[in-house]
Amino acid sequence: MLTERGRRAVGLWPSERSADQLVDLLRRAEDLTDDPDERSRIRQAAAALHGVSSDIITDVGAAWVRSQTGL
């Protein structure tokens, strides 16, 4: 089992860049869907995350990883 330190070393732990990457992925997903409702929801999620501090998103991501892996 990988520890938090090990997960950081192999890129499986959220980093400061995770917030920007998540917003970028949401914007790409918006471009890929033809459903106007889904596109709107994705756009709203990206806009909401864009205004949140990357530290907060990183902390939330790390907490989720901990809860999923039992760390």
Phi, psi and omega in degrees: 000132178281138175276175177303316180299317178295319178296321177298317183297326182259008175081018179262010180243139180302140178239181179299331180281347183301321181297312179296320179295320180296316178298317178299318179295321177296319179294323175294319179297323178300320179291336185273344184262146177260350182281115182298325178293315179295319179300317180296316180296319179295317180299318179295319179295317179297317180295320180294316181291327181299329180274356182265141179303139179296331177297320180293315180297320178298315179297318178296315178299317179296320178297320179295316179301315178303315183293327181282333185253354179077018179281000000 
